[in-house]
């Protein structure tokens, strides 16, 4: 039997988003895998809905662990707790605003790790849920001044520039797979980046500092409702957190990204896109 893969997600309200995305994962063409949900003090019915998720995972033959907290413990703390509980030697972080597109996403990401022992992290092509499913993120670049670029954002999903497997500077933890042994070796996510933002880039750089590779794998595709997980959370001053954690990231890793051939500052400018609301997105095709 193939080794189990552990998929970790966090919930804090956003029930409609969570329900749509997590249930879609149950169409995954891989076995065995387990789902670990860290429930961080939701007050919108999410805690009660997890009973329905328990029945759905049992029917799909997917293992389920639920870790419950009375408050939002922060992204890094919650993920580290889930890593410790994970049964798999490969661990996937998938936000509750990521929905299934490729049934074989776990197979493709696992194969990316298996074909090269130096690859410690592999991430899929993330695309927008509304047609024509433009790219949301195809790996992350960091300029020599520390500015971040979501590679391919807003470009056609079949653009040949983003249809080749390649080593990247970072990936976003909206969805990526990592070796549990490497996560344990580097100490998981740094809780200095709680509640959220830049914890994934910091992790990628700590893993790369150890000599491992971080790779973008376009053969796996997932839908991402961009920024839905953190948007509208009253207790999260997102702009201030981004600035503060961005400065911490730059201070910590400038000795690396200043020497790397990342994007130019001009290439990192955030592209303005008109995106439909979550509620207006219809049925999502699965491939």
C-alpha positions as CSV (number, residue, x, y, z in Angstrom):
1,X,0.0,0.0,0.0
2,X,1.2,3.5,-0.8
3,X,2.1,5.6,2.2
4,X,-0.5,7.9,3.6
5,X,-0.4,11.6,2.7
6,X,-1.7,14.1,5.3
7,X,-3.6,17.2,4.1
8,X,-3.8,20.0,6.7
9,X,-6.3,22.8,6.6
10,X,-7.3,25.5,9.1
11,X,-10.8,26.8,9.7
12,X,-11.9,30.1,11.2
13,X,-15.5,31.0,10.1
14,X,-16.1,31.2,6.3
15,X,-18.4,28.1,6.5
16,X,-19.7,28.4,2.9
17,X,-16.2,28.5,1.5
18,X,-14.9,25.7,3.7
19,X,-17.8,23.4,2.9
20,X,-17.4,23.9,-0.8
21,X,-13.7,23.5,-0.9
22,X,-13.1,20.6,1.6
23,X,-15.9,18.5,0.1
24,X,-14.4,18.9,-3.3
25,X,-11.1,17.4,-2.1
26,X,-13.0,14.1,-1.5
27,X,-12.9,13.5,-5.2
28,X,-9.1,13.1,-5.0
29,X,-7.8,10.1,-7.0
30,X,-5.3,8.9,-4.3
31,X,-5.4,6.5,-1.5
32,X,-4.7,6.5,1.4
33,X,-4.8,10.1,2.6
34,X,-6.0,11.8,5.7
35,X,-7.5,15.2,6.3
36,X,-6.5,17.1,9.4
37,X,-8.7,20.1,10.3
38,X,-7.6,22.6,12.9
39,X,-10.8,24.4,13.9
40,X,-9.9,27.8,15.4
41,X,-12.8,29.1,17.3
42,X,-15.4,29.6,14.5
43,X,-18.7,31.1,15.5
44,X,-20.6,30.7,12.2
45,X,-21.7,27.0,12.3
46,X,-18.3,25.6,11.1
47,X,-17.8,23.7,14.3
48,X,-21.2,22.0,14.0
49,X,-20.7,21.3,10.2
50,X,-17.7,19.3,11.0
51,X,-20.1,16.5,12.0
52,X,-21.2,16.4,8.3
53,X,-17.6,16.4,7.2
54,X,-17.0,13.4,9.4
55,X,-19.7,11.4,7.7
56,X,-18.5,12.6,4.2
57,X,-14.9,11.5,4.8
58,X,-16.1,8.1,6.2
59,X,-18.1,7.5,3.1
60,X,-15.1,8.5,0.9
61,X,-12.7,6.3,2.8
62,X,-10.6,9.3,3.9
63,X,-9.2,9.5,7.4
64,X,-10.1,12.5,9.4
65,X,-8.5,14.2,12.5
66,X,-10.1,17.3,14.0
67,X,-8.2,19.6,16.4
68,X,-10.5,22.1,18.1
69,X,-9.6,25.4,19.7
70,X,-11.8,28.0,21.4
71,X,-9.9,30.9,19.6
72,X,-7.8,31.6,16.6
73,X,-4.4,30.2,17.5
74,X,-2.6,31.6,14.4
75,X,-1.5,30.0,11.2
76,X,2.0,28.9,12.2
77,X,0.9,27.5,15.6
78,X,-2.0,25.6,14.2
79,X,-0.1,24.1,11.3
80,X,2.7,23.0,13.6
81,X,0.2,21.3,15.9
82,X,-1.2,19.5,12.8
83,X,2.3,18.5,11.6
84,X,2.9,16.8,14.9
85,X,-0.4,14.8,14.5
86,X,0.1,13.9,10.9
87,X,0.5,10.2,10.0
88,X,2.0,10.8,6.6
89,X,5.6,11.3,5.6
90,X,4.4,13.8,3.1
91,X,2.3,16.7,4.4
92,X,0.1,19.1,2.4
93,X,-1.0,22.5,3.5
94,X,-4.2,23.6,1.7
95,X,-6.2,26.6,2.7
96,X,-9.9,26.3,3.1
97,X,-10.4,28.6,0.0
98,X,-8.6,26.1,-2.3
99,X,-10.9,23.7,-4.3
100,X,-10.1,20.6,-6.3
101,X,-9.3,20.9,-10.1
102,X,-6.9,18.0,-10.7
103,X,-8.1,14.7,-9.2
104,X,-4.5,13.5,-9.3
105,X,-3.0,16.5,-7.5
106,X,-1.6,14.4,-4.6
107,X,-0.2,11.9,-7.0
108,X,1.6,14.5,-9.1
109,X,3.0,16.5,-6.1
110,X,4.2,13.3,-4.5
111,X,5.9,12.2,-7.7
112,X,7.6,15.5,-7.8
113,X,9.2,14.8,-4.4
114,X,9.9,11.2,-5.2
115,X,11.8,11.8,-8.4
116,X,14.4,14.0,-6.7
117,X,15.4,13.5,-3.0
118,X,16.7,17.1,-2.9
119,X,13.1,18.4,-3.6
120,X,11.5,19.1,-0.2
121,X,8.5,21.2,-1.2
122,X,6.3,21.0,-4.3
123,X,3.4,23.3,-5.2
124,X,0.7,23.1,-7.9
125,X,-0.4,25.7,-10.4
126,X,-3.1,27.7,-8.7
127,X,-5.8,29.1,-11.0
128,X,-8.8,31.3,-10.5
129,X,-12.2,29.5,-10.2
130,X,-14.0,31.6,-12.8
131,X,-13.5,30.9,-16.6
132,X,-11.1,31.2,-18.3
133,X,-9.3,30.0,-15.2
134,X,-6.4,32.4,-15.4
135,X,-3.3,31.7,-13.3
136,X,-3.4,32.9,-9.7
137,X,0.1,31.7,-8.7
138,X,2.7,29.6,-10.5
139,X,5.4,29.9,-7.9
140,X,6.8,32.9,-6.1
141,X,9.7,35.2,-7.0
142,X,11.5,37.6,-4.7
143,X,13.3,40.6,-6.1
144,X,16.7,41.7,-4.8
145,X,15.0,44.4,-2.7
146,X,12.6,41.8,-1.2
147,X,9.5,42.5,-3.2
148,X,7.3,39.5,-3.9
149,X,5.9,38.3,-7.2
150,X,3.2,35.8,-7.8
151,X,4.5,34.3,-11.0
152,X,2.0,34.1,-13.8
153,X,-0.7,35.9,-12.0
154,X,-3.5,36.9,-14.5
155,X,-1.9,35.0,-17.4
156,X,-3.6,32.2,-19.4
157,X,-3.3,28.8,-17.6
158,X,-1.8,27.2,-20.8
159,X,0.9,29.9,-21.2
160,X,4.0,27.7,-22.0
161,X,6.1,29.9,-19.6
162,X,4.2,28.4,-16.7
163,X,3.7,24.9,-17.9
164,X,7.2,23.6,-17.1
165,X,8.4,22.2,-13.8
166,X,11.0,24.4,-12.3
167,X,12.8,25.3,-9.1
168,X,11.5,28.5,-7.5
169,X,12.4,30.8,-4.7
170,X,9.1,30.3,-2.8
171,X,5.6,28.9,-2.9
172,X,2.5,30.1,-1.2
173,X,1.1,27.8,1.5
174,X,-2.4,28.2,0.1
175,X,-1.4,24.8,-1.3
176,X,1.9,22.9,-1.3
177,X,3.3,19.5,-0.2
178,X,6.4,19.1,1.9
179,X,8.4,16.2,3.4
180,X,7.5,15.9,7.1
181,X,11.1,15.0,7.9
182,X,12.3,18.3,6.5
183,X,9.6,20.2,8.3
184,X,10.6,18.6,11.6
185,X,14.3,19.4,10.8
186,X,13.7,23.1,10.4
187,X,11.2,23.4,13.2
188,X,8.0,23.9,11.1
189,X,6.5,27.3,10.7
190,X,8.0,30.2,12.7
191,X,5.4,31.5,15.2
192,X,6.9,35.0,14.9
193,X,4.7,35.2,11.8
194,X,1.4,34.6,13.6
195,X,-1.4,35.1,12.9
196,X,-0.6,34.9,9.2
197,X,1.4,36.4,6.2
198,X,5.0,35.6,5.1
199,X,5.2,32.4,7.2
200,X,5.3,30.3,4.0
201,X,8.0,32.4,2.4
202,X,10.1,32.2,5.6
203,X,9.6,28.4,5.7
204,X,10.7,28.0,2.1
205,X,13.9,30.1,2.7
206,X,14.7,28.1,5.8
207,X,14.3,24.9,3.9
208,X,16.4,26.2,1.0
209,X,19.1,27.3,3.4
210,X,19.4,23.7,4.4
211,X,20.2,22.8,0.8
212,X,16.8,21.5,-0.3
213,X,14.8,22.5,-3.4
214,X,11.4,24.2,-3.7
215,X,9.7,23.3,-6.9
216,X,6.6,24.4,-8.9
217,X,4.8,21.5,-10.4
218,X,2.3,22.6,-13.2
219,X,0.9,19.1,-13.8
220,X,-1.2,19.5,-10.7
221,X,-3.8,22.3,-10.7
222,X,-6.0,23.6,-8.0
223,X,-8.6,26.5,-7.8
224,X,-7.9,29.3,-5.4
225,X,-10.4,31.9,-4.3
226,X,-7.7,34.5,-3.8
227,X,-7.5,36.0,-0.3
228,X,-10.8,34.6,0.8
229,X,-9.4,32.8,3.8
230,X,-8.2,36.0,5.5
231,X,-10.5,38.6,4.0
232,X,-13.0,40.2,6.3
233,X,-11.7,38.8,9.6
234,X,-12.4,41.5,12.2
235,X,-9.5,40.5,14.5
236,X,-7.0,40.6,11.7
237,X,-5.6,44.0,10.6
238,X,-4.3,42.4,7.4
239,X,-2.5,45.5,5.9
240,X,-0.6,46.1,9.1
241,X,0.3,42.5,9.4
242,X,1.6,42.3,5.8
243,X,3.8,45.3,6.4
244,X,5.2,44.1,9.7
245,X,5.8,40.6,8.6
246,X,7.2,41.7,5.2
247,X,9.8,43.8,7.0
248,X,10.7,40.8,9.2
249,X,11.1,38.6,6.2
250,X,13.3,41.1,4.4
251,X,15.6,41.6,7.4
252,X,15.9,37.9,7.9
253,X,16.6,36.8,4.3
254,X,18.1,39.7,2.4
255,X,21.5,38.0,2.4
256,X,19.9,35.3,0.2
257,X,17.5,37.2,-2.1
258,X,19.9,40.0,-2.7
259,X,22.2,37.5,-4.4
260,X,19.5,35.6,-6.3
261,X,18.3,36.2,-9.8
262,X,14.7,37.0,-8.8
263,X,12.3,39.3,-10.7
264,X,12.9,43.0,-11.1
265,X,10.9,45.3,-8.7
266,X,8.9,46.4,-11.7
267,X,7.8,42.8,-12.4
268,X,6.5,42.5,-8.8
269,X,3.9,45.2,-9.2
270,X,0.5,43.7,-8.2
271,X,-1.7,43.4,-11.2
272,X,-5.3,44.6,-10.7
273,X,-7.8,42.0,-11.7
274,X,-11.6,42.0,-11.7
275,X,-12.6,38.9,-9.9
276,X,-16.1,37.5,-9.3
277,X,-17.4,37.0,-5.8
278,X,-17.3,33.6,-4.2
279,X,-21.1,33.4,-4.4
280,X,-21.2,34.0,-8.1
281,X,-18.9,31.2,-9.1
282,X,-20.8,28.2,-10.5
283,X,-19.8,24.5,-10.6
284,X,-16.1,24.0,-10.9
285,X,-14.9,21.5,-13.6
286,X,-12.6,18.7,-12.3
287,X,-10.0,17.2,-14.6
